[in-house]
Amino acid sequence: KRAKFHDNNNNNNSYFSSSVSSRRRDTHSHSRSPGDLFRALERPTKEGADQRSKEDFSFSEMVEGGESPTSPLMQHGKDYDLVVIGGGSGGLAAAKEAAKHGAKVACFDFVKPSERGTTWGLGGTCVNVGCIPKKLMHQAGILGESFSDANAFGWTVDEKQNHDWGKMVTGIQDHIGSLNFGYRTALREKKVDYKNEYCSFVDANTVKGVNKRGVEKQYTFDKCVIAVGGRPSYLDVPGARELCITSDDVFSLENPPGKTLCVGASYISLETAGFLTALGYDTSVVVRSVFLRGFDAEIAKQIVGHMERHGTRMIRDTTPQKFEKTEDGKIKVEFKNTMFGNKFKEEFDTVVLAVGRDAVTEGLNLPAAGVEFNPKNGKIPCVDEQTNVSHIYAIGDVLDTRQELTPVAIKAGVRLAHRIFGDDGKPKLKMNYDLVPTTVFTPLEYGCVGMSEELAKETYGEENIESFLSYFKPLEWTVNHAAHDNGNMHREDNACFAKVVVNKADSDRVVGLHYLGPNAGEVTQGYAVAMKMNMTKQDLDDTVGIHPTVSEQFTTMSITRSSGEDPQSKGC
């Protein structure tokens, strides 16, 4: 029935592979460790910036052989100036940018079905099985919570509304299908050759494409961009592949998930559990160790606490050992507590694994092209997106030690293609991976830019770090005094939180900004610009806030951690 959402199977698909079983995660404590997401580097001095600027604009240092950006294309005698392997956000961006500057480009794109048989259309993880459907289902959950608010504001609304899972899924998948069609149209308009073929290397200047009928064809290229992204990992325990689903499958389930277990402490796991709980499903999360590893620990604790008070069950210090199907079609999970070693069992209707992701490089035949990769995770180490083979590049989630975020892949792809093919006189800019903002769409959203408090202390020394803190309650929540069945308030006092982490040794420069509350992405985005401009705490203090908003919290913060004062709000 997926056919009603998209064109026929694998007919306009993004390039991924599910054959990544050889690279298992040793743990399932987190899905995507953000690691360097918070590793904001020191800003260079003016002299250093000037020197770097000169280097950034030196095209001959960026392209093999120092060829001129104005040299005629296609003098290399190959089929294509550029071959892009992967039709996700980064690959599409790179392909279209290169074509805009006159390059002859081919974009290869193919989905291998998930273990459950799910496939999808052109556009990659974000559009089909990631950011877009996740945010829409998150919004569905927010609307459910809003029924309680509506009653408080005078509307007569039954708070026990029934949710139609199938209607939601159909609406979301219809929207995704329209995006898939739009991407194909955009490639055609940009004169990019779209090839729905599974692509792998034959040698350093040749790829092989195999279409869904098994027909094979070879193509030669002058330059190549690898943008194949990643796919979810599976636990290496009995029944995991046969009985569990992943984020590849959850957004297109035809039937309601029922009682659900989310495995993993990652943001993917918590986001999924959050919207399933909000939609009325009995939802549990099982974790081995640390929630949201790499993010700010104080805020991770608050997120989990809020989810528990609002109905999501957390099973801590525990790992699944085995999955079995019962006679009535349920999934029996055998758990083991890692602290005491005791085992116990419980049945669920659906089990969602969010235990890590593997780069889809196993089927690319990278050794044939001489491209080096990390054997532990399949990712490719690069310098400015350039692999060890000078005319082969990589962008997006396949890059080793870089953020796995859609806007990062898009910007890196556009800048790379412009450096190689741009002849418009504009600067040849490199991608800057520092101070990248992001948001976790848990029920109480979390937006951040820069370092966690822990990383800031590790980087600059605990004696040089101060944190400004503020708890608050959005004005829009103050009228609703209703409680959940468990006695916890729908809209708790001081549930939201703002934190600004500063380096005292550098004029109180802001090295980390964190926000927990509604509309976190919208609040955080603007501060990312300010932090790129070396924002200090004084800059925030000098700014007049917009009242009454949640974002104005950052312009009035005065209570520090070291002061010992209570940062909870007591007025408007």
C-alpha positions in Angstrom: 0.0 0.0 0.0 3.0 2.2 0.0 2.2 2.7 -3.7 -0.5 5.1 -2.8 2.0 7.4 -1.3 4.7 7.3 -3.9 5.5 6.1 -7.4 6.2 2.4 -7.7 8.9 0.9 -5.6 12.4 2.3 -6.2 11.2 4.4 -9.0 12.3 7.8 -7.6 14.3 6.8 -4.6 17.1 8.3 -2.6 20.3 6.4 -2.5 20.7 4.2 0.5 21.6 0.6 1.3 20.4 -1.6 4.1 23.3 -4.0 4.0 25.3 -2.6 6.9 25.2 -5.6 9.2 29.0 -5.9 9.3 29.3 -2.7 11.3 27.4 -3.2 14.5 27.3 -0.7 17.3 28.7 -2.1 20.5 26.1 -0.3 22.5 22.7 1.2 22.0 22.9 4.1 24.3 22.6 6.8 21.7 21.8 7.0 18.0 23.9 9.9 16.8 26.5 11.2 19.2 26.7 14.9 18.4 30.2 15.1 19.7 31.8 17.9 17.7 28.4 19.6 17.4 29.4 21.5 20.5 33.1 21.8 19.7 33.1 25.5 18.9 36.7 26.5 18.0 38.5 29.6 19.0 37.9 32.5 16.6 41.1 33.4 14.8 42.8 36.7 15.3 42.2 39.5 12.7 45.6 38.7 11.1 44.7 35.0 11.1 41.3 35.6 9.6 42.8 37.7 6.9 45.3 35.0 6.1 42.6 32.3 6.1 40.5 34.4 3.9 43.2 34.6 1.3 43.6 30.8 1.5 39.9 30.2 1.2 39.7 32.2 -2.0 42.7 30.4 -3.6 40.9 28.2 -6.1 44.1 26.5 -7.3 44.6 25.1 -3.8 41.2 23.6 -3.7 40.9 21.8 -7.0 43.3 19.1 -8.3 45.9 20.6 -10.7 44.9 24.2 -9.9 42.7 24.4 -13.0 41.1 27.7 -13.7 37.4 28.2 -12.8 36.9 29.7 -16.3 38.5 26.8 -18.2 36.1 25.0 -20.6 34.4 21.9 -19.2 34.4 18.5 -20.7 38.0 18.7 -22.0 38.8 15.6 -19.8 37.0 13.3 -22.2 34.8 11.7 -19.5 31.1 11.2 -19.7 30.5 13.7 -16.9 32.1 16.6 -15.2 30.6 15.5 -11.9 28.9 12.3 -10.7 27.0 12.6 -7.4 26.3 9.4 -5.6 23.2 10.0 -3.4 20.0 11.9 -4.0 19.6 13.2 -0.4 19.6 16.8 0.7 23.4 17.3 0.3 23.7 15.3 -3.0 20.8 17.2 -4.6 22.2 20.6 -3.5 25.7 19.8 -4.9 24.3 18.5 -8.2 22.1 21.5 -8.8 24.8 24.0 -7.9 27.4 22.3 -10.2 24.9 22.2 -13.1 24.1 25.9 -12.5 27.7 26.7 -13.3 27.6 24.7 -16.6 28.9 21.3 -15.4 27.5 18.2 -16.9 26.2 16.3 -13.9 24.7 12.9 -13.1 23.0 12.1 -9.8 22.6 8.5 -8.9 19.8 7.6 -6.5 18.5 4.3 -5.2 16.8 2.9 -2.1 17.3 -0.7 -0.9 14.2 -1.6 1.1 14.4 -1.7 4.9 14.2 -5.0 6.7 10.4 -4.4 6.9 10.3 -3.7 3.1 9.9 0.1 3.3 11.2 2.3 0.5 10.7 5.9 -0.3 11.2 8.6 -2.9 13.9 11.0 -4.0 15.2 13.4 -1.3 17.0 11.3 1.2 16.5 10.6 4.9 15.4 14.0 6.0 12.5 14.4 3.6 11.3 10.8 3.6 12.0 9.2 6.9 13.6 11.9 9.1 13.1 15.6 9.8 10.0 16.2 7.8 7.7 13.4 8.9 9.2 13.6 12.5 8.3 17.3 12.8 4.8 16.7 11.4 4.1 13.9 13.9 5.6 16.0 16.7 3.1 18.8 15.7 0.3 16.3 15.9 1.3 15.5 19.4 1.5 19.2 20.3 -2.0 19.7 19.0 -3.2 16.9 21.3 -1.8 18.7 24.3 -3.4 22.0 23.1 -6.9 20.7 23.7 -6.4 21.3 27.4 -5.2 24.8 26.7 -8.3 25.5 24.5 -10.7 24.6 27.3 -8.8 27.0 29.6 -9.3 29.8 27.1 -13.0 29.3 26.8 -13.4 26.8 24.0 -15.5 23.7 24.6 -13.3 20.8 23.6 -13.3 17.2 24.6 -9.8 16.5 25.8 -10.2 12.8 25.2 -10.3 13.2 21.4 -9.7 10.1 19.3 -6.7 10.3 17.0 -6.8 8.8 13.5 -3.3 7.4 12.9 -4.1 6.4 9.3 -5.4 9.8 8.4 -2.3 11.4 9.8 0.1 9.1 8.0 -1.8 9.5 4.7 -1.6 13.3 4.9 2.1 13.3 5.8 3.0 10.8 3.1 1.0 12.7 0.5 3.1 15.8 1.4 6.3 13.8 1.1 5.2 12.5 -2.3 4.8 16.0 -3.5 8.3 16.9 -2.3 9.7 13.8 -4.2 8.0 15.0 -7.4 9.4 18.5 -6.9 12.9 17.3 -6.5 12.7 15.3 -9.8 11.3 18.3 -11.5 14.1 20.5 -10.2 16.8 18.1 -11.4 15.2 18.1 -14.9 15.0 21.9 -14.9 18.7 22.2 -13.9 19.6 19.7 -16.6 21.0 17.1 -14.2 20.8 13.5 -15.4 18.9 11.7 -12.8 19.7 7.9 -12.7 17.6 5.6 -10.4 20.5 3.1 -10.3 22.5 1.6 -7.5 26.0 3.0 -8.0 29.4 1.7 -7.1 33.0 2.4 -8.1 34.8 0.5 -10.8 38.0 2.6 -10.6 39.0 6.1 -9.6 37.2 7.6 -12.7 34.4 5.1 -13.4 31.2 4.1 -11.7 28.8 1.3 -12.4 25.0 1.8 -12.2 22.5 -1.1 -11.8 18.8 -0.3 -12.2 15.9 -2.1 -10.6 15.8 -4.6 -13.5 19.4 -5.5 -13.0 20.7 -3.8 -16.1 24.2 -2.6 -15.6 26.0 0.4 -17.2 29.3 2.1 -16.6 29.9 5.9 -16.6 33.2 7.9 -16.5 33.6 11.1 -14.5 36.1 13.8 -13.9 35.0 14.5 -10.3 32.7 12.7 -7.9 30.8 13.6 -4.7 29.8 10.8 -2.4 26.6 11.7 -0.5 25.1 8.4 0.4 24.1 9.2 4.0 23.3 6.5 6.5 20.8 3.9 7.6 19.7 2.8 11.1 21.6 0.1 12.8 20.1 -3.1 14.3 20.9 -4.7 17.6 22.9 -7.9 17.3 20.4 -10.0 19.3 17.9 -12.7 18.2 14.8 -11.4 16.5 15.9 -7.8 16.1 15.9 -7.7 12.3 12.8 -10.0 12.0 10.6 -8.3 14.5 11.7 -4.7 15.1 11.3 -1.6 13.0 13.4 1.6 12.8 12.9 5.2 11.8 12.9 3.9 8.2 9.5 2.4 8.9 7.7 4.2 11.7 6.5 7.2 9.7 4.6 5.1 7.2 3.0 2.4 9.4 -0.4 1.7 8.0 -1.8 0.6 11.4 -1.4 2.3 14.8 1.7 1.2 16.6 -0.2 0.3 19.9 1.9 -0.4 22.9 5.4 0.6 21.8 9.0 0.2 23.1 11.6 2.6 21.8 15.2 1.2 22.2 18.0 3.7 22.7 18.8 7.0 24.5 19.2 9.0 21.3 17.3 12.0 20.3 15.6 9.9 17.6 14.4 7.5 20.3 13.1 10.3 22.6 11.5 12.2 19.8 9.6 9.1 18.7 8.6 8.2 22.2 7.5 11.8 22.8 5.0 12.1 19.9 3.7 8.5 20.4 2.9 9.3 24.0 1.2 12.5 23.0 -0.9 10.7 20.5 -2.1 8.4 23.2 0.0 5.3 22.9 1.4 3.4 25.8 5.1 4.1 25.2 8.3 3.0 27.0 12.0 3.9 26.4 14.7 1.4 27.3 18.2 2.8 27.8 21.6 1.3 28.7 23.3 4.3 30.1 23.3 8.1 29.2 20.4 10.0 27.7 21.2 12.3 24.8 25.0 11.7 25.0 27.0 14.7 23.9 24.2 17.3 24.6 24.1 19.4 27.8 23.6 16.9 30.7 21.5 19.2 32.8 19.0 19.8 30.0 18.9 16.1 29.0 17.9 15.3 32.6 15.1 17.9 32.4 13.8 16.6 29.1 13.6 13.0 30.4 12.0 14.2 33.6 9.3 16.1 31.7 8.6 13.1 29.5 8.2 10.8 32.5 5.8 13.2 34.2 3.8 13.4 31.0 3.4 9.7 30.5 6.5 8.1 28.9 7.9 5.3 30.9 11.7 5.1 31.2 13.4 1.7 31.7 17.0 2.6 32.8 20.2 0.6 33.0 18.7 -2.1 30.8 19.3 -3.8 27.5 17.1 -6.0 25.3 18.5 -9.6 25.0 16.0 -11.2 22.7 12.8 -10.5 20.7 10.2 -13.3 20.2 6.9 -13.3 18.4 4.0 -14.5 20.5 1.0 -16.6 19.2 -1.2 -13.5 19.3 1.2 -11.5 17.2 2.9 -9.4 19.9 6.6 -9.0 20.5 7.9 -10.5 23.7 11.1 -8.7 24.8 13.6 -10.2 27.2 15.5 -7.5 29.2 18.6 -7.6 31.3 19.3 -5.0 34.0 23.0 -4.0 33.6 23.3 -3.0 37.3 22.1 -6.2 39.0 22.0 -8.7 36.1 18.4 -9.8 36.6 16.2 -10.6 33.6 12.5 -9.9 33.0 10.1 -10.0 30.0 7.4 -7.8 28.7 5.2 -7.8 25.6 4.7 -4.9 23.1 2.8 -4.4 19.9 5.7 -2.5 18.2 9.5 -2.2 18.9 11.4 0.8 17.4 15.2 0.5 17.3 17.1 3.8 17.5 20.5 2.5 18.5 22.8 4.2 16.0 23.3 4.7 12.3 25.9 3.4 9.8 27.2 5.1 6.8 26.1 3.5 3.6 29.5 2.9 2.1 29.7 -0.9 2.2 28.3 -1.4 -1.3 30.2 1.5 -2.9 33.4 -0.5 -3.5 35.5 2.4 -2.2 38.8 0.4 -2.5 38.4 0.2 -6.2 38.6 4.0 -6.3 41.4 4.1 -3.7 39.2 6.0 -1.2 40.0 5.5 2.4 37.3 5.1 5.1 37.0 4.3 8.8 36.4 0.6 9.1 34.6 1.0 12.4 31.7 3.0 11.1 32.2 3.1 7.3 32.6 6.9 7.3 35.0 8.8 5.1 37.7 11.1 6.6 38.0 14.3 4.6 39.7 17.7 4.6 37.3 20.3 3.3 35.1 17.5 2.0 38.1 16.2 -0.1 39.0 12.5 0.4 42.5 11.1 0.0 41.7 10.8 -3.7 41.9 14.4 -4.8 39.1 14.5 -7.3 36.6 12.5 -5.1 34.8 14.3 -2.4 32.2 13.4 0.3 29.5 15.5 2.1 26.8 14.9 4.7 26.3 12.1 7.1 29.0 10.0 5.4 31.7 12.3 6.6 33.7 11.2 9.6 33.6 13.4 12.8 31.0 15.8 11.3 27.5 16.7 12.3 24.7 14.5 10.8 22.4 17.4 10.0 20.5 18.2 6.8 21.4 21.9 6.6 25.1 21.0 7.1 25.0 18.7 4.2 23.2 21.2 2.0 25.6 24.1 2.7 28.6 21.9 2.4 27.4 20.6 -1.0 26.6 24.0 -2.4 30.0 25.5 -1.3 31.9 22.5 -2.6 30.2 22.6 -6.0 30.8 26.3 -6.2 34.5 26.0 -5.3 34.9 23.4 -8.1 32.8 24.8 -10.9 31.8 28.4 -9.9 32.9 31.1 -12.4 30.7 33.9 -11.2 33.4 35.9 -9.5 32.0 35.2 -6.0 34.4 34.0 -3.2 35.2 30.3 -3.0 34.0 29.6 0.5 34.7 26.5 2.6 32.2 24.9 4.9 32.5 26.0 8.6 31.4 23.2 10.9 31.7 25.3 14.1 28.7 26.8 16.0 26.1 24.8 14.1 22.7 25.2 15.8 20.3 22.3 16.2 17.0 21.4 17.9 15.7 18.2 19.5 12.0 17.9 18.9 11.0 16.2 22.1 7.7 17.2 23.7 9.5 20.0 25.4 11.8 21.1 22.6 15.5 21.7 23.1 17.5 24.2 20.9 21.2 24.8 21.3 24.2 26.5 19.7 27.8 25.9 20.8 29.2 23.9 23.7 27.5 22.1 26.5 28.5 23.3 30.0 30.5 20.1 30.5 32.5 20.6 27.3 33.1 24.3 28.0 34.6 23.5 31.3 36.7 20.7 29.7 37.9 23.1 27.0 38.5 26.3 28.8 38.9 25.2 32.4 36.2 25.1 35.0 37.5 28.3 36.7 36.9 30.2 33.5 33.3 29.2 32.9 30.2 30.7 34.2 26.6 29.8 33.4 23.6 32.1 33.6 20.4 30.3 34.3 16.7 31.0 34.1 13.6 28.8 34.6 10.3 30.2 33.3 6.7 29.4 32.2 5.5 30.8 28.8 2.7 33.3 29.1 0.5 31.1 26.9 0.6 28.3 29.5 -0.4 30.4 32.5 -4.2 30.1 32.1 -4.3 26.3 31.9 -4.4 24.7 35.4 -5.6 21.3 34.3 -3.8 18.1 35.4 -3.1 14.8 33.8 -4.7 11.6 35.2 -1.4 11.0 37.1 -1.8 14.4 38.9 1.0 16.2 37.1 0.0 19.6 35.6 -0.4 19.9 31.8 1.5 23.2 32.0 4.0 23.0 34.8 5.5 26.1 36.5 9.2 26.7 35.6 9.2 23.7 33.2 11.1 25.7 30.6 14.8 26.7 30.9 17.4 28.9 29.4 21.2 28.7 29.9 24.0 30.9 28.6 27.5 29.5 29.1 30.3 32.2 28.9 34.1 32.2 28.9 35.1 34.7 31.6 38.7 34.7 30.3 37.5 36.0 26.9 35.3 39.0 27.9 32.3 36.8 28.8 32.1 35.5 25.2 29.1 33.2 24.9 30.4 29.7 24.0 27.1 27.9 24.6 23.4 28.9 24.4 20.7 26.4 25.4 16.9 26.8 25.4 14.3 24.3 26.6 10.7 25.2 25.7 8.2 25.7 22.9 9.3 26.6 19.4 13.0 25.9 20.2 14.2 26.0 16.7 12.6 29.4 16.0 14.1 30.8 19.2 17.6 29.4 18.7 18.2 30.2 15.0 18.8 33.9 15.4 21.2 33.5 18.3 23.3 31.3 16.1 24.0 34.3 13.9 25.0 36.3 16.9 27.3 33.7 18.2 29.0 33.5 14.8 29.6 37.2 15.3 31.4 36.6 18.7 28.5 37.5 20.9 29.3 38.3 24.5 27.0 38.3 27.6 27.1 42.1 27.5 25.7 42.1 23.9 22.7 40.1 25.3 22.4 42.6 28.2 22.5 45.5 25.8 19.6 44.1 23.7 16.0 45.1 24.4 13.8 42.0 24.5 10.4 41.6 22.9 7.7 41.4 25.5 6.0 39.0 26.3 8.0 36.3 24.6 10.1 33.3 25.7 13.1 34.5 23.8 13.4 37.7 25.9 14.7 35.5 28.7 18.2 35.7 27.1 18.2 39.5 27.4 17.4 39.6 31.2 19.4 36.8 32.7 21.4 37.7 35.8 21.5 34.7 38.1 24.6 32.6 37.8 25.3 29.1 38.9 28.2 30.2 41.1 25.8 32.7 43.0 23.7 29.9 44.4 20.6 31.9 43.9 17.3 30.3 42.8 16.9 30.8 39.0 13.2 30.0 39.0 10.8 32.7 37.7 8.4 34.5 40.1 6.7 37.0 37.8 6.1 37.9 34.1 
